[in-house]
Amino acid sequence: MDVKVTEKDNREYLVSISGRFNTDNAYLVDSELSKIIAKADTITIDFDKLEYISSAGLRVLLTNQKRMKNPISIINASDDVYEIFEITGFSDIVNISRKE
């Protein structure tokens, strides 16, 4: 798994996650989000290269969403990842869009 954080504009961050987001590495994403959450107005997470997300990954996103004033946005989700968000109801908690 790889996590890359880029500040797009003042207080706007893009977090790119690739590989498998699961129990073994969820702490990496949590750590990166924790570093920027206090100073971010908006966070967009790019799932373009994400292959899989487990319940541990979903928990990290939910925990950090609760700390944000604005909704976290997820872009470029594969059909499989998008379906996980739909089935679990997480699509009602975060803004998520499919990969085109």
matplotlib code that plots the C-alpha trace (Angstrom):
import matplotlib.pyplot as plt

x = [0.0, 1.1, -0.4, 0.5, -0.8, -0.7, -1.9, -3.9, -4.7, -4.8, -6.5, -7.5, -5.8, -5.7, -4.9, -4.0, -4.3, -3.1, -3.0, -5.1, -6.5, -6.9, -6.1, -2.4, -2.0, -5.0, -2.9, -0.9, -3.9, -5.1, -1.8, -1.7, -5.3, -4.6, -1.8, -3.9, -7.4, -7.0, -5.7, -7.9, -11.1, -11.6, -10.1, -10.5, -9.3, -8.3, -9.0, -7.9, -5.2, -7.0, -7.7, -9.6, -10.9, -11.7, -13.8, -10.7, -10.3, -13.9, -13.5, -10.5, -12.6, -15.6, -13.5, -11.8, -15.0, -16.5, -13.5, -14.1, -16.5, -17.0, -17.7, -14.7, -14.9, -13.8, -13.1, -12.2, -13.6, -13.7, -17.0, -16.1, -15.0, -18.1, -20.3, -18.8, -19.7, -23.2, -23.8, -22.4, -24.3, -21.0, -22.1, -24.5, -21.7, -19.0, -19.3, -18.1, -17.8, -16.9, -14.0, -14.9]
y = [0.0, 3.5, 6.7, 10.1, 13.5, 16.6, 20.1, 21.3, 24.7, 26.4, 23.9, 21.6, 18.2, 15.2, 11.8, 9.1, 5.5, 2.6, -1.2, -2.9, -0.9, -3.5, -4.3, -4.7, -1.1, 0.9, 2.6, 4.3, 6.0, 6.9, 8.4, 10.5, 11.7, 12.6, 14.8, 16.9, 16.8, 19.7, 22.0, 20.8, 22.4, 19.7, 16.3, 14.4, 10.8, 9.3, 5.6, 5.4, 2.8, 1.2, -2.6, -3.4, -1.9, -3.9, -3.1, -1.8, 0.7, 1.7, 2.3, 4.6, 6.7, 6.8, 7.8, 10.6, 11.8, 12.3, 14.6, 16.7, 19.7, 19.0, 15.6, 13.7, 13.1, 9.9, 9.9, 7.3, 4.3, 1.0, -0.7, -3.3, -0.7, 1.5, -1.5, -2.0, 1.6, 1.1, -2.2, -0.9, 2.4, 4.4, 6.1, 8.0, 9.2, 10.2, 11.6, 8.9, 8.8, 5.9, 5.7, 6.8]
z = [0.0, -0.7, 0.7, -0.8, 0.6, -1.5, -0.5, -3.5, -2.3, 1.1, 3.4, 0.6, 0.5, -1.9, -0.4, -3.0, -1.8, -3.8, -3.3, -0.6, 2.3, 5.1, 8.7, 8.0, 6.9, 8.0, 10.6, 7.7, 6.3, 9.8, 10.6, 7.4, 7.9, 11.5, 10.5, 8.2, 9.7, 12.0, 9.3, 6.4, 5.2, 2.6, 2.0, -1.2, -1.3, -4.7, -5.0, -8.6, -7.7, -4.8, -5.3, -2.1, 1.1, 4.2, 7.3, 9.0, 6.1, 6.4, 10.1, 9.5, 7.0, 9.4, 12.4, 10.4, 8.8, 12.3, 13.1, 9.9, 9.6, 5.9, 4.3, 3.0, -0.8, -2.4, -6.2, -8.8, -6.9, -8.8, -9.3, -6.6, -4.0, -4.8, -4.2, -0.8, 0.1, -1.2, 0.7, 4.0, 3.8, 3.8, 0.6, 2.8, 5.1, 2.5, -1.0, -3.3, -7.1, -9.4, -11.7, -15.2]

ax = plt.figure().add_subplot(projection="3d")
ax.plot(x, y, z, "-o")
ax.set_aspect("equal")
plt.show()
